[in-house]
Amino acid sequence: MKNIFLAILLASSCSLSHAVEKANSLHRVIMGDHRSIEHKHRDIYRHPQQTLEFFDVKDDMTVVEIWPGEGWYTEILAPYLKDHGKLYAAHFSGNANQVYYQKNLSEFVKKIKSKSKLYGKLKLTVLQPPEFLQVAPEGSADRVLTFRNVHNWMKNDQAATVFNAMFKALKPGGILGVVEHRNSVLKPQDIHAASGYVTEDYVIALARNAGFEFLEKSEINANGKDTKDYPAGVWTLPPALKLKDKNRKAYEAIGESDRMTIKFIKPL
């Protein structure tokens, strides 16, 4: 009995030590010199370590980042996964008909190529509804993550299509992690999300309609100062500051938007 107890204690200790090492590894990447001071300053609003830990992202997983933009989270995910895992970045199509898409993709590719040791193993895929929808091989991903993108898909009536694509990419038991600007429950949800804000219930409904089950939500990225009633929508706040110098100090004092952080599971 004593030997069994010692074996259980040792196994528990090893498991805890392994978890601590994983957390330390993620922390080292987040604090790395490859990340700009400007990007690190946004950690107080985006809480990357707590967010990725909430989504239970491990360094040996296959992860898909949806519409990574300039690569703020890619700077963390790619180095963290490069030795033992795999990262797919599902970006815009090079043949997209909007200049914004083309420019954003071009800058992202330039970033990836400039630091091949950090990003060299990243697999670039395309998500550009309705033509390009396979963000990773079907059933291959442990995690699919999307940060502040749902409103963009709603704007173009593509949200249901994208949630279906994310569902297909995940393994059974895989997790979808969503961060999005959170709308007030007291306001009716504009189906095109013109303000950039989306209610939690709307996101949950989109996920459930695609086949996901709701797991859990967190207040990691909450901001109680965000009143969600600005002239230029969520882009009134940092980092966009769309109104430029008009009431700038007040908007900077609010900080970045109030955000939902939700995880869903693809049923086994």
Buried (B, 14 or more C-beta within 10 A) or exposed (E): EEEEEEEEEEEEEEEEEEEEEBEEBBEEBBEBEBBEEEBBEBBEBBBBBBBBBBBEBBBEBBBBBBBBBEBBBBBBBBBBBBEEBBBBBBBBBEEBEEEEBBEBBEEBBEBBEEEEEBBEBBEBBBBBBEEBBBBBEEEBBBBBBBBBBBBBBBBEEBBBBBBBBBBBBBBEEBBBBBBBBBBBEEEEBBEEBEBBBBBBEBBBBBBEEBBBEBBEBBEBBBBEEBEBEBEBBBBBBBEBBBBEEEBEEEBEEBBBBBBBBBBBBBEE
